[in-house]
Amino acid sequence: MSRENLVLKVKPEWCKGCNICVHFCPTNVLELDEDNKIVIARPDDCIKCGLCELRCPDFAIYLEGDENEDEK
């Protein structure tokens, strides 16, 4: 699967608001909301590098295959 077929997803209920993913994101895609939970503020800017997923200690953010993509 190529990186362009990946989608950034979050599980806010798993997020403890440590802000690690926000600081490691090279394109400033992520923010914490008023409840200190991660949100994807600028999804179109995501380069799908996976640094957020790699650094998240709670597995609250991850890249996953696009469910809407047709099987080839």
PDB file of N, CA, C and O in Angstrom:
ATOM      1  N   MET A   1       0.850  -1.183   0.000  1.00  0.00           N
ATOM      2  CA  MET A   1       0.000   0.000   0.000  1.00  0.00           C
ATOM      3  C   MET A   1       0.891   1.242   0.000  1.00  0.00           C
ATOM      4  O   MET A   1       1.839   1.343   0.779  1.00  0.00           O
ATOM      5  N   SER A   2       0.574   2.169  -0.876  1.00  0.00           N
ATOM      6  CA  SER A   2       1.363   3.394  -0.945  1.00  0.00           C
ATOM      7  C   SER A   2       0.891   4.394   0.113  1.00  0.00           C
ATOM      8  O   SER A   2      -0.238   4.317   0.598  1.00  0.00           O
ATOM      9  N   ARG A   3       1.754   5.310   0.451  1.00  0.00           N
ATOM     10  CA  ARG A   3       1.452   6.307   1.486  1.00  0.00           C
ATOM     11  C   ARG A   3       0.290   7.208   1.109  1.00  0.00           C
ATOM     12  O   ARG A   3      -0.439   7.666   1.988  1.00  0.00           O
ATOM     13  N   GLU A   4       0.099   7.478  -0.194  1.00  0.00           N
ATOM     14  CA  GLU A   4      -1.000   8.358  -0.551  1.00  0.00           C
ATOM     15  C   GLU A   4      -2.369   7.756  -0.282  1.00  0.00           C
ATOM     16  O   GLU A   4      -3.371   8.471  -0.257  1.00  0.00           O
ATOM     17  N   ASN A   5      -2.416   6.451  -0.083  1.00  0.00           N
ATOM     18  CA  ASN A   5      -3.681   5.782   0.236  1.00  0.00           C
ATOM     19  C   ASN A   5      -3.953   5.716   1.741  1.00  0.00           C
ATOM     20  O   ASN A   5      -4.970   5.167   2.165  1.00  0.00           O
ATOM     21  N   LEU A   6      -3.064   6.263   2.530  1.00  0.00           N
ATOM     22  CA  LEU A   6      -3.243   6.243   3.977  1.00  0.00           C
ATOM     23  C   LEU A   6      -4.046   7.452   4.450  1.00  0.00           C
ATOM     24  O   LEU A   6      -4.021   8.519   3.837  1.00  0.00           O
ATOM     25  N   VAL A   7      -4.755   7.255   5.550  1.00  0.00           N
ATOM     26  CA  VAL A   7      -5.559   8.314   6.151  1.00  0.00           C
ATOM     27  C   VAL A   7      -5.165   8.418   7.617  1.00  0.00           C
ATOM     28  O   VAL A   7      -5.032   7.402   8.300  1.00  0.00           O
ATOM     29  N   LEU A   8      -4.977   9.640   8.101  1.00  0.00           N
ATOM     30  CA  LEU A   8      -4.644   9.862   9.497  1.00  0.00           C
ATOM     31  C   LEU A   8      -5.916   9.777  10.328  1.00  0.00           C
ATOM     32  O   LEU A   8      -6.911  10.432  10.018  1.00  0.00           O
ATOM     33  N   LYS A   9      -5.885   8.975  11.375  1.00  0.00           N
ATOM     34  CA  LYS A   9      -7.055   8.784  12.233  1.00  0.00           C
ATOM     35  C   LYS A   9      -6.650   8.943  13.685  1.00  0.00           C
ATOM     36  O   LYS A   9      -5.488   8.757  14.046  1.00  0.00           O
ATOM     37  N   VAL A  10      -7.628   9.290  14.514  1.00  0.00           N
ATOM     38  CA  VAL A  10      -7.371   9.448  15.947  1.00  0.00           C
ATOM     39  C   VAL A  10      -8.428   8.721  16.767  1.00  0.00           C
ATOM     40  O   VAL A  10      -9.559   8.515  16.327  1.00  0.00           O
ATOM     41  N   LYS A  11      -8.025   8.346  17.960  1.00  0.00           N
ATOM     42  CA  LYS A  11      -8.939   7.808  18.970  1.00  0.00           C
ATOM     43  C   LYS A  11      -8.856   8.765  20.159  1.00  0.00           C
ATOM     44  O   LYS A  11      -8.061   8.543  21.072  1.00  0.00           O
ATOM     45  N   PRO A  12      -9.672   9.833  20.161  1.00  0.00           N
ATOM     46  CA  PRO A  12      -9.561  10.849  21.209  1.00  0.00           C
ATOM     47  C   PRO A  12      -9.731  10.290  22.622  1.00  0.00           C
ATOM     48  O   PRO A  12      -9.163  10.829  23.573  1.00  0.00           O
ATOM     49  N   GLU A  13     -10.492   9.235  22.763  1.00  0.00           N
ATOM     50  CA  GLU A  13     -10.692   8.647  24.092  1.00  0.00           C
ATOM     51  C   GLU A  13      -9.414   8.016  24.639  1.00  0.00           C
ATOM     52  O   GLU A  13      -9.317   7.791  25.845  1.00  0.00           O
ATOM     53  N   TRP A  14      -8.445   7.729  23.795  1.00  0.00           N
ATOM     54  CA  TRP A  14      -7.168   7.173  24.228  1.00  0.00           C
ATOM     55  C   TRP A  14      -6.128   8.257  24.501  1.00  0.00           C
ATOM     56  O   TRP A  14      -5.110   8.001  25.144  1.00  0.00           O
ATOM     57  N   CYS A  15      -6.387   9.457  24.014  1.00  0.00           N
ATOM     58  CA  CYS A  15      -5.413  10.551  24.108  1.00  0.00           C
ATOM     59  C   CYS A  15      -5.396  11.146  25.513  1.00  0.00           C
ATOM     60  O   CYS A  15      -6.443  11.461  26.079  1.00  0.00           O
ATOM     61  N   LYS A  16      -4.181  11.297  26.073  1.00  0.00           N
ATOM     62  CA  LYS A  16      -4.050  11.916  27.398  1.00  0.00           C
ATOM     63  C   LYS A  16      -3.601  13.369  27.307  1.00  0.00           C
ATOM     64  O   LYS A  16      -3.397  14.025  28.328  1.00  0.00           O
ATOM     65  N   GLY A  17      -3.445  13.872  26.078  1.00  0.00           N
ATOM     66  CA  GLY A  17      -3.094  15.278  25.882  1.00  0.00           C
ATOM     67  C   GLY A  17      -1.645  15.611  26.165  1.00  0.00           C
ATOM     68  O   GLY A  17      -1.351  16.714  26.627  1.00  0.00           O
ATOM     69  N   CYS A  18      -0.742  14.703  25.906  1.00  0.00           N
ATOM     70  CA  CYS A  18       0.676  14.932  26.211  1.00  0.00           C
ATOM     71  C   CYS A  18       1.338  15.905  25.233  1.00  0.00           C
ATOM     72  O   CYS A  18       2.383  16.481  25.536  1.00  0.00           O
ATOM     73  N   ASN A  19       0.723  16.087  24.052  1.00  0.00           N
ATOM     74  CA  ASN A  19       1.195  17.063  23.068  1.00  0.00           C
ATOM     75  C   ASN A  19       2.424  16.602  22.284  1.00  0.00           C
ATOM     76  O   ASN A  19       2.968  17.375  21.496  1.00  0.00           O
ATOM     77  N   ILE A  20       2.868  15.373  22.482  1.00  0.00           N
ATOM     78  CA  ILE A  20       4.056  14.881  21.782  1.00  0.00           C
ATOM     79  C   ILE A  20       3.840  14.874  20.276  1.00  0.00           C
ATOM     80  O   ILE A  20       4.699  15.335  19.525  1.00  0.00           O
ATOM     81  N   CYS A  21       2.716  14.363  19.833  1.00  0.00           N
ATOM     82  CA  CYS A  21       2.455  14.282  18.391  1.00  0.00           C
ATOM     83  C   CYS A  21       2.397  15.668  17.759  1.00  0.00           C
ATOM     84  O   CYS A  21       2.855  15.857  16.632  1.00  0.00           O
ATOM     85  N   VAL A  22       1.840  16.629  18.473  1.00  0.00           N
ATOM     86  CA  VAL A  22       1.747  18.002  17.969  1.00  0.00           C
ATOM     87  C   VAL A  22       3.145  18.563  17.720  1.00  0.00           C
ATOM     88  O   VAL A  22       3.393  19.188  16.689  1.00  0.00           O
ATOM     89  N   HIS A  23       4.040  18.342  18.649  1.00  0.00           N
ATOM     90  CA  HIS A  23       5.396  18.866  18.526  1.00  0.00           C
ATOM     91  C   HIS A  23       6.224  18.166  17.453  1.00  0.00           C
ATOM     92  O   HIS A  23       7.098  18.789  16.849  1.00  0.00           O
ATOM     93  N   PHE A  24       5.968  16.887  17.208  1.00  0.00           N
ATOM     94  CA  PHE A  24       6.745  16.154  16.210  1.00  0.00           C
ATOM     95  C   PHE A  24       6.208  16.302  14.795  1.00  0.00           C
ATOM     96  O   PHE A  24       6.918  15.973  13.845  1.00  0.00           O
ATOM     97  N   CYS A  25       4.990  16.782  14.617  1.00  0.00           N
ATOM     98  CA  CYS A  25       4.407  16.915  13.277  1.00  0.00           C
ATOM     99  C   CYS A  25       5.139  17.997  12.490  1.00  0.00           C
ATOM    100  O   CYS A  25       5.122  19.160  12.893  1.00  0.00           O
ATOM    101  N   PRO A  26       5.784  17.641  11.372  1.00  0.00           N
ATOM    102  CA  PRO A  26       6.562  18.626  10.614  1.00  0.00           C
ATOM    103  C   PRO A  26       5.707  19.635   9.843  1.00  0.00           C
ATOM    104  O   PRO A  26       6.217  20.668   9.410  1.00  0.00           O
ATOM    105  N   THR A  27       4.426  19.351   9.668  1.00  0.00           N
ATOM    106  CA  THR A  27       3.570  20.263   8.897  1.00  0.00           C
ATOM    107  C   THR A  27       2.454  20.889   9.734  1.00  0.00           C
ATOM    108  O   THR A  27       1.522  21.476   9.185  1.00  0.00           O
ATOM    109  N   ASN A  28       2.544  20.767  11.045  1.00  0.00           N
ATOM    110  CA  ASN A  28       1.585  21.399  11.963  1.00  0.00           C
ATOM    111  C   ASN A  28       0.135  21.037  11.674  1.00  0.00           C
ATOM    112  O   ASN A  28      -0.742  21.900  11.657  1.00  0.00           O
ATOM    113  N   VAL A  29      -0.099  19.765  11.448  1.00  0.00           N
ATOM    114  CA  VAL A  29      -1.440  19.259  11.149  1.00  0.00           C
ATOM    115  C   VAL A  29      -2.283  19.117  12.419  1.00  0.00           C
ATOM    116  O   VAL A  29      -3.506  19.248  12.372  1.00  0.00           O
ATOM    117  N   LEU A  30      -1.641  18.855  13.526  1.00  0.00           N
ATOM    118  CA  LEU A  30      -2.335  18.477  14.755  1.00  0.00           C
ATOM    119  C   LEU A  30      -2.433  19.609  15.766  1.00  0.00           C
ATOM    120  O   LEU A  30      -1.579  20.493  15.833  1.00  0.00           O
ATOM    121  N   GLU A  31      -3.506  19.551  16.549  1.00  0.00           N
ATOM    122  CA  GLU A  31      -3.719  20.490  17.653  1.00  0.00           C
ATOM    123  C   GLU A  31      -4.432  19.751  18.777  1.00  0.00           C
ATOM    124  O   GLU A  31      -5.029  18.695  18.568  1.00  0.00           O
ATOM    125  N   LEU A  32      -4.357  20.321  19.962  1.00  0.00           N
ATOM    126  CA  LEU A  32      -5.162  19.826  21.066  1.00  0.00           C
ATOM    127  C   LEU A  32      -6.408  20.700  21.167  1.00  0.00           C
ATOM    128  O   LEU A  32      -6.332  21.918  21.007  1.00  0.00           O
ATOM    129  N   ASP A  33      -7.556  20.076  21.432  1.00  0.00           N
ATOM    130  CA  ASP A  33      -8.789  20.836  21.572  1.00  0.00           C
ATOM    131  C   ASP A  33      -8.948  21.346  23.000  1.00  0.00           C
ATOM    132  O   ASP A  33      -8.029  21.215  23.809  1.00  0.00           O
ATOM    133  N   GLU A  34     -10.094  21.921  23.315  1.00  0.00           N
ATOM    134  CA  GLU A  34     -10.325  22.496  24.638  1.00  0.00           C
ATOM    135  C   GLU A  34     -10.324  21.456  25.759  1.00  0.00           C
ATOM    136  O   GLU A  34     -10.180  21.800  26.932  1.00  0.00           O
ATOM    137  N   ASP A  35     -10.487  20.177  25.390  1.00  0.00           N
ATOM    138  CA  ASP A  35     -10.433  19.090  26.375  1.00  0.00           C
ATOM    139  C   ASP A  35      -9.056  18.425  26.422  1.00  0.00           C
ATOM    140  O   ASP A  35      -8.892  17.374  27.041  1.00  0.00           O
ATOM    141  N   ASN A  36      -8.070  19.039  25.767  1.00  0.00           N
ATOM    142  CA  ASN A  36      -6.720  18.481  25.651  1.00  0.00           C
ATOM    143  C   ASN A  36      -6.705  17.112  24.989  1.00  0.00           C
ATOM    144  O   ASN A  36      -5.986  16.207  25.412  1.00  0.00           O
ATOM    145  N   LYS A  37      -7.510  16.980  23.948  1.00  0.00           N
ATOM    146  CA  LYS A  37      -7.541  15.764  23.127  1.00  0.00           C
ATOM    147  C   LYS A  37      -7.071  16.126  21.730  1.00  0.00           C
ATOM    148  O   LYS A  37      -7.323  17.232  21.252  1.00  0.00           O
ATOM    149  N   ILE A  38      -6.393  15.204  21.079  1.00  0.00           N
ATOM    150  CA  ILE A  38      -5.834  15.474  19.766  1.00  0.00           C
ATOM    151  C   ILE A  38      -6.931  15.606  18.711  1.00  0.00           C
ATOM    152  O   ILE A  38      -7.912  14.863  18.711  1.00  0.00           O
ATOM    153  N   VAL A  39      -6.739  16.567  17.818  1.00  0.00           N
ATOM    154  CA  VAL A  39      -7.612  16.739  16.656  1.00  0.00           C
ATOM    155  C   VAL A  39      -6.740  16.959  15.424  1.00  0.00           C
ATOM    156  O   VAL A  39      -5.645  17.514  15.510  1.00  0.00           O
ATOM    157  N   ILE A  40      -7.239  16.520  14.299  1.00  0.00           N
ATOM    158  CA  ILE A  40      -6.555  16.733  13.034  1.00  0.00           C
ATOM    159  C   ILE A  40      -7.082  18.060  12.486  1.00  0.00           C
ATOM    160  O   ILE A  40      -8.132  18.100  11.843  1.00  0.00           O
ATOM    161  N   ALA A  41      -6.360  19.126  12.740  1.00  0.00           N
ATOM    162  CA  ALA A  41      -6.820  20.469  12.409  1.00  0.00           C
ATOM    163  C   ALA A  41      -6.670  20.794  10.922  1.00  0.00           C
ATOM    164  O   ALA A  41      -7.498  21.514  10.364  1.00  0.00           O
ATOM    165  N   ARG A  42      -5.634  20.276  10.281  1.00  0.00           N
ATOM    166  CA  ARG A  42      -5.367  20.572   8.881  1.00  0.00           C
ATOM    167  C   ARG A  42      -5.023  19.279   8.126  1.00  0.00           C
ATOM    168  O   ARG A  42      -3.865  19.063   7.768  1.00  0.00           O
ATOM    169  N   PRO A  43      -6.022  18.423   7.883  1.00  0.00           N
ATOM    170  CA  PRO A  43      -5.750  17.111   7.272  1.00  0.00           C
ATOM    171  C   PRO A  43      -5.118  17.190   5.886  1.00  0.00           C
ATOM    172  O   PRO A  43      -4.346  16.307   5.511  1.00  0.00           O
ATOM    173  N   ASP A  44      -5.429  18.218   5.133  1.00  0.00           N
ATOM    174  CA  ASP A  44      -4.860  18.331   3.783  1.00  0.00           C
ATOM    175  C   ASP A  44      -3.361  18.607   3.789  1.00  0.00           C
ATOM    176  O   ASP A  44      -2.687  18.403   2.780  1.00  0.00           O
ATOM    177  N   ASP A  45      -2.838  19.071   4.922  1.00  0.00           N
ATOM    178  CA  ASP A  45      -1.405  19.348   5.036  1.00  0.00           C
ATOM    179  C   ASP A  45      -0.597  18.127   5.476  1.00  0.00           C
ATOM    180  O   ASP A  45       0.632  18.175   5.495  1.00  0.00           O
ATOM    181  N   CYS A  46      -1.270  17.046   5.825  1.00  0.00           N
ATOM    182  CA  CYS A  46      -0.588  15.845   6.315  1.00  0.00           C
ATOM    183  C   CYS A  46       0.220  15.201   5.185  1.00  0.00           C
ATOM    184  O   CYS A  46      -0.302  14.951   4.098  1.00  0.00           O
ATOM    185  N   ILE A  47       1.502  14.937   5.461  1.00  0.00           N
ATOM    186  CA  ILE A  47       2.376  14.279   4.477  1.00  0.00           C
ATOM    187  C   ILE A  47       2.509  12.776   4.766  1.00  0.00           C
ATOM    188  O   ILE A  47       3.264  12.072   4.095  1.00  0.00           O
ATOM    189  N   LYS A  48       1.779  12.304   5.753  1.00  0.00           N
ATOM    190  CA  LYS A  48       1.711  10.878   6.089  1.00  0.00           C
ATOM    191  C   LYS A  48       3.067  10.288   6.405  1.00  0.00           C
ATOM    192  O   LYS A  48       3.392   9.174   5.994  1.00  0.00           O
ATOM    193  N   CYS A  49       3.856  11.055   7.145  1.00  0.00           N
ATOM    194  CA  CYS A  49       5.203  10.609   7.507  1.00  0.00           C
ATOM    195  C   CYS A  49       5.195   9.579   8.638  1.00  0.00           C
ATOM    196  O   CYS A  49       6.130   8.788   8.764  1.00  0.00           O
ATOM    197  N   GLY A  50       4.141   9.588   9.460  1.00  0.00           N
ATOM    198  CA  GLY A  50       4.021   8.613  10.534  1.00  0.00           C
ATOM    199  C   GLY A  50       4.725   8.987  11.825  1.00  0.00           C
ATOM    200  O   GLY A  50       4.742   8.186  12.760  1.00  0.00           O
ATOM    201  N   LEU A  51       5.306  10.177  11.909  1.00  0.00           N
ATOM    202  CA  LEU A  51       5.995  10.571  13.144  1.00  0.00           C
ATOM    203  C   LEU A  51       5.034  10.651  14.325  1.00  0.00           C
ATOM    204  O   LEU A  51       5.406  10.300  15.444  1.00  0.00           O
ATOM    205  N   CYS A  52       3.825  11.098  14.097  1.00  0.00           N
ATOM    206  CA  CYS A  52       2.850  11.183  15.193  1.00  0.00           C
ATOM    207  C   CYS A  52       2.528   9.786  15.728  1.00  0.00           C
ATOM    208  O   CYS A  52       2.491   9.562  16.938  1.00  0.00           O
ATOM    209  N   GLU A  53       2.302   8.867  14.817  1.00  0.00           N
ATOM    210  CA  GLU A  53       1.987   7.487  15.209  1.00  0.00           C
ATOM    211  C   GLU A  53       3.166   6.852  15.947  1.00  0.00           C
ATOM    212  O   GLU A  53       2.980   6.160  16.948  1.00  0.00           O
ATOM    213  N   LEU A  54       4.352   7.088  15.454  1.00  0.00           N
ATOM    214  CA  LEU A  54       5.557   6.528  16.060  1.00  0.00           C
ATOM    215  C   LEU A  54       5.775   7.040  17.485  1.00  0.00           C
ATOM    216  O   LEU A  54       6.196   6.285  18.361  1.00  0.00           O
ATOM    217  N   ARG A  55       5.490   8.307  17.712  1.00  0.00           N
ATOM    218  CA  ARG A  55       5.785   8.943  18.999  1.00  0.00           C
ATOM    219  C   ARG A  55       4.661   8.859  20.023  1.00  0.00           C
ATOM    220  O   ARG A  55       4.911   9.052  21.213  1.00  0.00           O
ATOM    221  N   CYS A  56       3.441   8.579  19.603  1.00  0.00           N
ATOM    222  CA  CYS A  56       2.317   8.571  20.544  1.00  0.00           C
ATOM    223  C   CYS A  56       2.433   7.409  21.537  1.00  0.00           C
ATOM    224  O   CYS A  56       2.402   6.247  21.133  1.00  0.00           O
ATOM    225  N   PRO A  57       2.568   7.716  22.832  1.00  0.00           N
ATOM    226  CA  PRO A  57       2.705   6.647  23.820  1.00  0.00           C
ATOM    227  C   PRO A  57       1.393   5.916  24.106  1.00  0.00           C
ATOM    228  O   PRO A  57       1.396   4.866  24.747  1.00  0.00           O
ATOM    229  N   ASP A  58       0.272   6.469  23.633  1.00  0.00           N
ATOM    230  CA  ASP A  58      -1.040   5.884  23.931  1.00  0.00           C
ATOM    231  C   ASP A  58      -1.729   5.280  22.714  1.00  0.00           C
ATOM    232  O   ASP A  58      -2.875   4.839  22.808  1.00  0.00           O
ATOM    233  N   PHE A  59      -1.040   5.255  21.563  1.00  0.00           N
ATOM    234  CA  PHE A  59      -1.595   4.695  20.328  1.00  0.00           C
ATOM    235  C   PHE A  59      -2.908   5.376  19.932  1.00  0.00           C
ATOM    236  O   PHE A  59      -3.805   4.742  19.376  1.00  0.00           O
ATOM    237  N   ALA A  60      -3.008   6.678  20.226  1.00  0.00           N
ATOM    238  CA  ALA A  60      -4.238   7.423  19.975  1.00  0.00           C
ATOM    239  C   ALA A  60      -4.301   8.009  18.565  1.00  0.00           C
ATOM    240  O   ALA A  60      -5.353   8.492  18.147  1.00  0.00           O
ATOM    241  N   ILE A  61      -3.206   7.973  17.840  1.00  0.00           N
ATOM    242  CA  ILE A  61      -3.172   8.512  16.482  1.00  0.00           C
ATOM    243  C   ILE A  61      -2.433   7.525  15.599  1.00  0.00           C
ATOM    244  O   ILE A  61      -1.411   6.966  15.996  1.00  0.00           O
ATOM    245  N   TYR A  62      -2.962   7.312  14.386  1.00  0.00           N
ATOM    246  CA  TYR A  62      -2.382   6.292  13.526  1.00  0.00           C
ATOM    247  C   TYR A  62      -2.756   6.535  12.072  1.00  0.00           C
ATOM    248  O   TYR A  62      -3.723   7.236  11.774  1.00  0.00           O
ATOM    249  N   LEU A  63      -1.986   5.951  11.185  1.00  0.00           N
ATOM    250  CA  LEU A  63      -2.267   5.957   9.757  1.00  0.00           C
ATOM    251  C   LEU A  63      -2.904   4.626   9.391  1.00  0.00           C
ATOM    252  O   LEU A  63      -2.465   3.563   9.829  1.00  0.00           O
ATOM    253  N   GLU A  64      -3.953   4.712   8.576  1.00  0.00           N
ATOM    254  CA  GLU A  64      -4.678   3.501   8.186  1.00  0.00           C
ATOM    255  C   GLU A  64      -5.043   3.602   6.716  1.00  0.00           C
ATOM    256  O   GLU A  64      -5.167   4.702   6.178  1.00  0.00           O
ATOM    257  N   GLY A  65      -5.215   2.459   6.067  1.00  0.00           N
ATOM    258  CA  GLY A  65      -5.620   2.465   4.671  1.00  0.00           C
ATOM    259  C   GLY A  65      -6.974   3.122   4.492  1.00  0.00           C
ATOM    260  O   GLY A  65      -7.847   3.020   5.354  1.00  0.00           O
ATOM    261  N   ASP A  66      -7.141   3.794   3.373  1.00  0.00           N
ATOM    262  CA  ASP A  66      -8.403   4.472   3.054  1.00  0.00           C
ATOM    263  C   ASP A  66      -9.487   3.431   2.808  1.00  0.00           C
ATOM    264  O   ASP A  66      -9.375   2.618   1.890  1.00  0.00           O
ATOM    265  N   GLU A  67     -10.531   3.455   3.624  1.00  0.00           N
ATOM    266  CA  GLU A  67     -11.627   2.493   3.507  1.00  0.00           C
ATOM    267  C   GLU A  67     -12.437   2.682   2.241  1.00  0.00           C
ATOM    268  O   GLU A  67     -13.131   1.762   1.808  1.00  0.00           O
ATOM    269  N   ASN A  68     -12.358   3.861   1.640  1.00  0.00           N
ATOM    270  CA  ASN A  68     -13.148   4.150   0.439  1.00  0.00           C
ATOM    271  C   ASN A  68     -12.414   3.795  -0.856  1.00  0.00           C
ATOM    272  O   ASN A  68     -12.983   3.889  -1.944  1.00  0.00           O
ATOM    273  N   GLU A  69     -11.170   3.394  -0.734  1.00  0.00           N
ATOM    274  CA  GLU A  69     -10.392   3.059  -1.920  1.00  0.00           C
ATOM    275  C   GLU A  69     -10.874   1.734  -2.497  1.00  0.00           C
ATOM    276  O   GLU A  69     -11.107   0.777  -1.759  1.00  0.00           O
ATOM    277  N   ASP A  70     -11.024   1.682  -3.818  1.00  0.00           N
ATOM    278  CA  ASP A  70     -11.443   0.455  -4.489  1.00  0.00           C
ATOM    279  C   ASP A  70     -10.301  -0.550  -4.474  1.00  0.00           C
ATOM    280  O   ASP A  70      -9.138  -0.179  -4.635  1.00  0.00           O
ATOM    281  N   GLU A  71     -10.628  -1.807  -4.282  1.00  0.00           N
ATOM    282  CA  GLU A  71      -9.631  -2.890  -4.346  1.00  0.00           C
ATOM    283  C   GLU A  71      -9.174  -3.038  -5.789  1.00  0.00           C
ATOM    284  O   GLU A  71      -9.974  -2.925  -6.718  1.00  0.00           O
ATOM    285  N   LYS A  72      -7.888  -3.290  -5.968  1.00  0.00           N
ATOM    286  CA  LYS A  72      -7.367  -3.469  -7.336  1.00  0.00           C
ATOM    287  C   LYS A  72      -6.972  -4.893  -7.575  1.00  0.00           C
ATOM    288  O   LYS A  72      -6.514  -5.232  -8.666  1.00  0.00           O
TER     289      LYS A  72
END
